[in-house]
Amino acid sequence: MSKVLLFENTADVQMSLAEEYLRDGNLPDAIKAIRTAYEIEDDPAYFVDMGEAYLQSGLVGPAFESFCEAYARGVDSTQCLFGLSRSAYFMGFDKESGEYFKKIFLKNVPDLGQFSCDVDDLGDEFAQVTGGVENRGFTFVKSDTQKSFDDDMVAMVRENPEKALPYFENVPKSSKLFYEARNNIALIKLILGSFNEALEECREILEHKPNDIFALSTMLATYSALGFQDKALAMAERLDGLAIVDEENIRKVALAMCQAEMHSYAVKYLDKLFIQKYERNVMLLRAIAYYNVGEKGKATSTIRDMKKLFPKEELMLQDVESRMRAGVDKYLPYSVIMMHGETLRHIGESRVLFCAEQEDKDFDFEKFAHSLQDEKNYRLLYWYLTNHAYFCKNDEILILFRLCQTQDERCYELLCEVLRDMNVAEYLKCKCIRVLVCHGYDKEIHLVQGANIRTTKPLYPSNYPEAPDKNKKSLLWADAFAIAYSELFLSYDGFEEDLRDVAEDIYRRLLDKDEKLFNSPFALASVIFKRVKAVGKVTLTGLSKRFGVSAETVKKYEKIIYED
């Protein structure tokens, strides 16, 4: 009779499983095991282990988010700080990497905080924190973030290709980057729909570099976009005949095959990616390619692995998986944007969840808070807030304020998670800051704001009106303070102190004014904003546009406040 071995499902058991999975190169199950360990013990230190696992597999973004999660929950171990510093550095956030690196030395060398220190002077320690990556020459204290030309151009091509075009066109033929620039011009022409111009650019490159992978890939995608399938197939066969070993070139070919909907080739080249094997978009494209060649089992297995690695994408992945299981579509589109779970069903579910149609007086805050204890509802609202807020601006504000008014820890968690998400737009983060400050939430918030990684703690004047039964004037001032805070947020070092000084002065001036004279927190915020010394010269027109109030109202408020 065979024996059955029983064991407890403890965090230690899950971590042992995670180590075994990592040894076998199975990152998705390793991450799932670490998450389970965290769920069992509720110890934020497990996010550090998660960050290390992601980092070892080249997923720098998720690694950074995991380290941020640990740090935001109070883990300031050297391992966590090393992880923050390394992952920030690999993403090109040099200044922020140095700030975290500095914290490591401050734990052991108190005097270090008294002077500016070049990273080069730290020698071996810097090599250790960056894993041997060459230093890019930044300093710890008050250094400006230096982005490379390439980083700027990649961002610009993605966000505004028309503006990027002149930069590439101005690269002289004598430059070693000339053909790289011409390839980018061809790509931009393809993006803008100027297909013939894109083809002409590619032909000129291929005259000098017949096996240029970038040009051949762009030409393949362009022929396909024009509907010239025979020429596209000939280009695919030409590419397939080359011995391509560089991973970035393999990726270029794989993406071109996806764009041309050459499914078998897409599978072949996506499967060749090793370093980028677990990159989010690569995995999603691979799953779709598997489905499109008829390998539904591999497709759904890849989606299941993605769920373990990217839990925030659960809703989108469920949509993709359900479409695969239903089998209604013979082929699924490769466009990641089209597959991003943007369905009317989810929009409707989200609006029902936070009762968008109800007035505040009819809104059940306790029921709302209870509903967010369910992880599915929590993720649904997170998804709506970060993906669909641009559809319903009023919904967005309503969600944020109701989250704060609920005064439930889970609701605050959701707002803080939005602040730590690198993919969330800056304007939405500013609105999160606004409502957090409005409602007196003064815990430390660890943020990723574009390329700025900072820790900020809102500073309140001593007589900040926290109680809801304060007079109308005090509450209006509190809202104005929060609005000005969000507009100044991370604008320069020390903005909190300057804002506090101006706001306190204005609050004192308001004490003897008739509260009937004021009814717009945005107008009052514009006056506060204008008086903060480091903002510089601000026109009334600029203030009007920024705060959504008329120039006459701004002038009226300023006159009333500062009249003797």
C-alpha positions in Angstrom: 0.0 0.0 0.0 1.5 3.4 -1.0 1.9 6.0 1.7 0.4 9.5 1.4 2.6 12.2 2.8 0.7 15.1 4.4 2.1 18.5 5.0 0.8 21.8 6.3 0.3 24.6 3.8 2.6 27.1 5.5 4.5 30.0 4.1 7.7 28.1 4.5 6.4 25.3 2.4 5.3 27.8 -0.3 8.7 29.4 -0.3 10.4 26.0 -0.7 8.2 25.4 -3.7 9.1 28.8 -5.1 12.8 28.0 -4.8 12.3 24.7 -6.6 10.3 26.4 -9.4 13.0 29.0 -9.8 15.6 26.3 -10.1 13.5 24.7 -12.9 13.1 28.0 -14.6 9.4 28.1 -13.9 8.9 31.8 -13.0 5.0 31.9 -13.1 4.6 29.1 -10.5 7.4 30.6 -8.4 5.6 34.0 -8.3 2.3 32.3 -7.5 4.0 30.4 -4.6 5.5 33.6 -3.2 2.1 35.4 -3.4 0.5 32.4 -1.5 3.2 32.7 1.2 2.3 36.4 1.6 -1.4 35.6 1.8 -0.7 33.0 4.5 1.5 35.2 6.7 0.7 38.8 5.6 4.4 39.7 5.7 5.3 42.4 3.2 8.9 41.1 3.2 7.7 38.5 0.7 7.3 41.3 -1.9 11.1 41.6 -1.7 11.4 37.9 -2.6 9.0 38.5 -5.4 11.0 41.4 -6.7 14.2 39.3 -6.7 12.5 36.6 -8.7 11.2 39.0 -11.3 14.5 40.7 -11.5 16.4 37.5 -12.1 14.1 36.8 -15.0 14.6 40.2 -16.6 11.1 41.6 -15.7 12.4 44.9 -14.3 9.1 46.8 -14.2 7.2 44.2 -12.1 10.4 43.8 -10.0 10.4 47.5 -9.2 6.7 47.5 -8.4 7.2 44.6 -6.0 10.1 46.3 -4.2 7.9 49.5 -4.0 5.1 47.5 -2.5 7.4 46.2 0.2 9.0 49.6 0.9 5.6 51.3 1.0 4.5 48.7 3.6 7.4 49.6 5.9 10.2 47.2 4.7 13.4 49.2 4.5 15.9 46.3 4.6 19.1 46.6 2.7 17.9 43.9 0.3 14.8 45.9 -0.5 16.8 49.1 -1.0 19.3 47.3 -3.2 16.3 46.0 -5.2 14.8 49.4 -5.6 18.2 50.9 -6.6 19.0 48.2 -9.1 15.6 48.1 -10.8 15.4 51.9 -10.9 18.8 52.0 -12.5 18.0 49.4 -15.1 14.9 51.4 -16.1 17.0 54.5 -16.6 16.0 56.3 -13.5 19.6 57.2 -12.5 18.8 59.9 -10.0 16.3 57.8 -8.1 18.6 54.8 -8.1 21.2 57.0 -6.4 18.7 58.1 -3.8 17.9 54.6 -2.8 21.6 53.6 -2.9 22.2 56.6 -0.6 19.7 55.2 1.9 21.7 52.0 2.2 24.8 53.9 3.2 22.9 56.2 5.6 22.0 53.1 7.6 25.7 52.5 8.2 27.5 55.8 7.6 25.4 58.6 9.2 27.9 61.3 8.1 27.3 60.5 4.4 24.1 62.6 4.4 26.1 65.8 5.1 27.7 66.1 1.7 27.2 65.4 -2.0 28.9 62.2 -3.0 29.7 61.0 -6.6 28.8 57.4 -7.1 32.2 56.9 -8.7 33.8 57.6 -5.3 32.0 54.5 -3.8 33.9 52.1 -6.0 33.1 48.5 -5.5 29.9 49.2 -3.6 28.4 50.8 -6.7 29.3 47.7 -8.8 27.6 45.6 -6.3 24.3 47.5 -6.3 24.1 47.7 -10.1 25.2 44.1 -10.7 28.4 45.4 -12.5 26.6 47.7 -14.9 28.8 50.7 -15.9 28.1 53.9 -14.0 26.4 56.6 -16.1 27.9 59.4 -14.0 25.2 60.7 -11.7 25.4 62.1 -8.2 23.4 61.4 -5.1 22.3 64.9 -4.2 20.3 67.3 -6.4 21.4 65.7 -9.7 19.2 66.2 -12.8 17.9 63.1 -14.4 19.9 62.5 -17.6 18.0 60.6 -20.3 19.7 59.2 -23.3 18.8 60.4 -26.8 17.5 56.9 -27.5 15.2 56.9 -24.5 13.7 60.3 -25.4 13.2 59.2 -29.0 11.5 55.9 -28.1 9.1 57.8 -25.9 8.4 60.4 -28.5 7.9 57.8 -31.3 5.3 56.1 -29.1 3.5 59.2 -27.9 3.9 61.7 -30.8 5.6 60.3 -33.9 5.2 63.5 -35.9 7.3 65.4 -33.4 10.0 62.7 -33.4 10.4 62.7 -37.2 12.5 66.0 -37.4 15.0 64.7 -34.9 15.8 61.6 -37.0 15.8 63.5 -40.2 18.5 65.8 -38.9 21.0 63.0 -38.2 23.8 63.6 -40.7 25.0 60.8 -43.1 28.4 61.0 -41.5 27.0 59.8 -38.2 27.3 56.2 -37.1 23.6 56.4 -36.2 22.5 57.5 -39.7 20.9 54.2 -40.7 19.4 53.6 -37.3 17.7 57.1 -37.7 16.5 56.2 -41.3 15.0 53.0 -40.0 13.1 55.0 -37.4 11.9 57.3 -40.1 10.6 54.3 -42.0 8.9 53.0 -38.9 7.2 56.4 -38.2 6.0 56.6 -41.8 4.5 53.1 -41.4 2.8 54.2 -38.1 1.4 57.4 -39.8 0.1 55.4 -42.7 2.5 56.8 -45.3 3.2 53.4 -46.7 4.9 54.3 -50.0 7.3 56.6 -48.2 8.0 53.9 -45.7 8.9 51.5 -48.5 11.1 54.0 -50.3 13.0 54.6 -47.0 13.5 50.9 -46.5 14.7 50.4 -50.1 17.4 53.1 -49.7 18.6 51.5 -46.5 18.7 48.0 -48.1 20.8 49.4 -51.0 23.6 50.0 -48.5 22.8 47.2 -45.9 21.0 44.4 -47.8 20.4 42.3 -44.7 19.3 45.1 -42.3 16.8 43.3 -40.1 15.0 46.5 -39.0 14.4 47.6 -42.6 13.3 44.2 -43.8 10.9 43.9 -40.9 9.4 47.3 -41.6 9.0 46.4 -45.3 7.3 43.2 -44.4 4.7 45.0 -42.2 4.2 47.7 -44.8 3.6 45.2 -47.7 1.0 43.5 -45.5 -0.7 46.8 -44.6 -1.0 47.6 -48.3 -2.5 44.1 -49.0 0.5 42.9 -51.1 0.5 39.4 -49.6 2.8 37.8 -52.2 5.4 40.5 -51.5 5.0 40.2 -47.8 5.4 36.4 -47.9 8.6 36.8 -50.0 9.9 39.3 -47.5 9.1 36.8 -44.6 10.9 34.0 -46.4 13.9 36.3 -47.0 14.0 37.2 -43.3 13.6 33.5 -42.3 16.6 32.6 -44.5 18.9 34.8 -42.4 20.7 33.5 -39.3 19.2 35.9 -36.8 20.7 35.4 -33.3 20.4 38.9 -31.7 17.4 38.9 -29.3 16.3 42.4 -30.3 16.4 41.5 -34.0 14.4 38.3 -33.3 11.8 40.5 -31.5 11.6 42.9 -34.5 11.0 40.0 -36.8 8.4 38.4 -34.4 6.4 41.7 -34.2 6.5 42.1 -38.0 5.2 38.5 -38.4 2.4 39.4 -36.0 1.6 42.6 -37.9 1.5 40.6 -41.2 -0.7 37.9 -39.5 1.8 35.2 -40.5 0.9 33.0 -37.6 3.3 30.1 -38.0 6.3 32.5 -38.4 5.0 34.5 -35.4 5.0 31.4 -33.2 8.5 30.4 -34.5 10.1 33.8 -33.6 8.2 34.5 -30.4 9.4 31.0 -29.2 13.0 32.0 -30.0 12.9 34.8 -27.4 14.8 33.8 -24.3 15.6 36.9 -22.3 12.2 38.4 -23.1 10.4 35.1 -22.6 8.2 36.4 -19.8 7.8 40.0 -21.0 4.0 40.8 -20.8 3.4 41.8 -24.4 5.5 38.9 -25.7 3.6 36.4 -23.7 0.2 37.8 -24.9 1.3 37.8 -28.5 2.6 34.2 -28.1 -0.7 33.1 -26.6 -2.6 34.6 -29.5 -0.2 33.1 -32.1 -0.6 29.7 -30.5 -4.4 30.1 -30.8 -4.2 31.2 -34.4 -2.2 28.2 -35.5 -4.7 25.9 -33.7 -2.7 25.1 -30.5 -5.5 26.1 -28.1 -3.9 24.2 -25.2 -0.6 26.1 -25.4 -2.6 29.3 -25.8 -4.6 28.9 -22.6 -1.6 27.6 -20.7 0.3 30.8 -21.6 -2.6 32.9 -20.4 -2.7 31.0 -17.1 1.0 31.7 -16.6 0.3 35.4 -17.3 -2.3 35.4 -14.6 0.3 34.3 -12.1 2.9 36.8 -13.2 0.6 39.8 -13.8 -2.4 39.7 -11.4 -3.4 43.3 -12.2 -4.2 42.1 -15.7 -6.7 39.5 -14.5 -9.7 41.1 -16.2 -8.1 41.5 -19.5 -6.7 38.0 -19.4 -10.1 36.5 -18.5 -11.6 38.2 -21.5 -8.9 36.7 -23.8 -9.1 33.3 -22.3 -12.9 33.2 -22.5 -12.7 34.1 -26.2 -10.1 31.3 -26.7 -12.3 28.7 -24.9 -15.4 29.7 -26.8 -13.6 29.2 -30.1 -16.0 31.5 -31.9 -13.2 33.5 -33.5 -11.1 31.5 -36.0 -8.3 34.1 -35.5 -7.7 36.6 -32.7 -6.1 40.0 -33.4 -2.6 40.6 -32.3 -3.2 44.2 -31.2 -2.6 44.3 -27.5 -4.7 47.5 -27.3 -7.7 45.7 -28.9 -7.2 42.8 -26.4 -7.0 45.0 -23.3 -10.3 43.9 -21.8 -12.0 47.1 -22.8 -15.6 45.8 -22.9 -18.9 47.5 -22.2 -19.7 44.7 -19.7 -16.8 45.6 -17.5 -17.6 49.3 -17.7 -21.2 48.6 -16.7 -20.1 46.3 -13.8 -17.7 49.0 -12.5 -20.3 51.7 -12.6 -22.8 49.5 -10.7 -20.1 48.7 -8.1 -19.6 52.3 -7.0 -23.2 53.3 -7.7 -22.4 56.0 -10.2 -26.0 57.1 -10.6 -26.7 57.6 -6.9 -26.4 60.9 -5.0 -24.1 60.9 -2.0 -27.0 61.1 0.4 -28.3 57.8 -1.0 -24.8 56.1 -1.2 -24.2 53.2 1.2 -20.5 53.7 2.1 -20.4 50.7 4.4 -21.7 48.4 1.6 -19.2 49.9 -0.9 -16.3 49.3 1.5 -17.4 45.7 2.1 -17.7 45.0 -1.6 -14.0 45.9 -2.0 -13.0 43.2 0.4 -13.7 40.8 -2.5 -10.5 40.8 -4.7 -12.6 40.5 -7.9 -14.4 43.7 -7.1 -11.2 45.4 -6.0 -9.5 44.5 -9.3 -12.6 45.5 -11.3 -12.6 49.0 -9.8 -8.8 49.3 -10.2 -9.1 48.3 -13.8 -11.9 50.8 -14.5 -10.1 53.6 -12.7 -6.8 53.1 -14.6 -8.2 52.1 -18.0 -11.5 53.7 -18.5 -11.5 56.9 -16.5 -11.0 58.9 -19.6 -14.5 57.9 -20.8 -16.2 59.3 -17.8 -14.4 62.2 -16.1 -17.2 62.7 -13.6 -17.0 59.0 -12.7 -13.3 59.3 -12.0 -13.7 62.1 -9.5 -16.7 60.3 -7.9 -14.7 57.1 -7.4 -11.8 58.9 -5.9 -13.8 60.9 -3.4 -16.0 58.0 -2.4 -12.9 55.9 -1.8 -11.6 58.5 0.6 -15.0 59.3 2.2 -15.5 55.6 3.0 -12.5 55.8 5.4 -11.8 52.1 4.9 -8.2 50.8 4.8 -8.9 48.8 1.7 -10.1 51.9 -0.1 -7.0 53.8 0.8 -4.9 50.8 -0.4 -6.5 51.0 -3.8 -5.6 54.7 -4.1 -2.0 54.1 -3.0 -1.7 51.2 -5.5 -2.7 53.6 -8.2 0.0 56.0 -7.1 2.6 53.2 -7.2 1.6 52.0 -10.7 4.2 53.2 -13.3 1.6 53.0 -16.1 -0.9 55.4 -14.6 -1.1 58.9 -16.1 0.3 61.8 -14.0 -3.0 63.7 -14.1 -4.8 60.8 -12.4 -2.1 60.5 -9.7 -2.5 64.2 -9.0 -6.2 63.7 -8.5 -5.5 60.8 -6.1 -3.1 63.0 -4.1 -5.8 65.7 -4.1 -8.5 63.6 -2.5 -6.1 62.0 -0.1 -5.0 65.4 1.2 -8.6 66.6 1.2 -9.6 63.8 3.6 -6.6 64.1 5.9 -4.9 60.9 4.9 -1.4 61.6 6.2 0.3 58.3 6.1 3.6 58.2 4.1 2.9 57.5 0.4 5.7 56.0 -1.7 5.2 57.1 -5.3 6.4 56.5 -8.8 5.6 59.6 -10.7 6.9 59.3 -14.2 10.6 59.0 -13.7 10.5 60.5 -10.2 10.6 58.2 -7.3 9.9 60.1 -4.1 8.5 59.7 -0.7 6.2 62.5 0.3 4.1 63.3 3.4 1.5 66.0 3.1 2.2 68.9 5.5 -0.8 70.4 7.1 -1.1 73.8 8.9 -1.7 73.2 12.6 -5.3 74.4 12.3 -6.1 72.1 9.4 -9.9 71.6 9.5 -10.2 67.8 9.8 -13.7 67.5 11.3 -16.6 67.6 8.8 -18.6 69.9 11.1 -16.2 72.8 10.5 -17.6 76.0 8.9 -18.0 76.3 5.1 -15.1 78.7 4.8 -12.6 76.3 6.5 -13.7 73.3 4.5 -13.4 75.3 1.3 -9.9 76.3 2.2 -9.0 72.7 2.9 -10.2 71.7 -0.5 -8.3 74.6 -2.1 -5.1 73.5 -0.2 -5.5 70.0 -1.6 -6.1 71.2 -5.1 -3.0 73.5 -5.0 -1.0 70.6 -3.5 -1.9 68.3 -6.4 -1.0 70.9 -9.0 2.4 71.6 -7.4 3.0 67.9 -6.7 6.7 67.1 -7.3 7.2 70.3 -9.1 10.4 71.1 -7.2 12.2 70.1 -4.0 10.7 71.7 -1.0 7.4 72.7 -2.6 5.5 71.4 0.5 7.1 73.9 2.8 6.5 76.8 0.4 2.9 75.8 -0.1 2.3 75.4 3.6 3.6 78.9 4.3 1.4 80.6 1.7 -1.7 78.5 2.6 -1.3 79.3 6.3 -1.0 83.0 5.5 -4.2 82.9 3.3 -6.0 80.9 6.0 -5.3 83.6 8.6 -6.5 86.3 6.2 -9.7 84.3 5.6 -10.6 84.2 9.3 -12.2 87.7 9.3 -13.8 87.5 5.8 -17.5 86.8 5.2 -17.8 83.1 4.1 -20.5 84.1 1.6 -17.9 85.8 -0.5 -16.3 82.4 -1.4 -17.8 79.4 -3.1 -15.1 78.0 -5.4 -12.2 75.9 -4.0 -10.6 76.0 -7.4 -10.5 79.8 -7.5 -9.0 79.9 -4.0 -6.5 77.2 -5.1 -5.4 79.4 -8.0 -4.6 82.3 -5.6 -2.6 79.9 -3.3 -0.8 78.5 -6.4 0.1 82.0 -7.7 1.6 83.0 -4.4 4.0 80.1 -4.0 7.3 81.7 -4.7 9.0 79.1 -6.8 6.2 78.9 -9.4 7.5 82.0 -11.1 5.5 84.4 -13.2 1.9 83.0 -13.8 -0.6 84.8 -16.0 -4.2 85.0 -15.2 -5.0 83.2 -18.4 -2.7 80.4 -17.4 -4.3 80.1 -14.0 -7.8 80.2 -15.6 -6.9 77.3 -17.8 -5.2 75.3 -15.1 -7.9 75.6 -12.5 -11.0 75.9 -14.7 -12.2 79.3 -13.4 -12.5 82.7 -15.1 -9.7 85.2 -14.8 -12.2 87.7 -13.3 -13.0 85.3 -10.5 -9.3 84.8 -9.7 -8.8 88.6 -9.6 -11.9 89.0 -7.4 -10.7 86.3 -4.9 -7.2 87.8 -4.7 -8.5 91.3 -4.1 -10.8 90.2 -1.3 -8.2 88.1 0.4 -5.4 90.7 0.3 -7.5 93.8 0.9 -6.5 95.5 4.2 
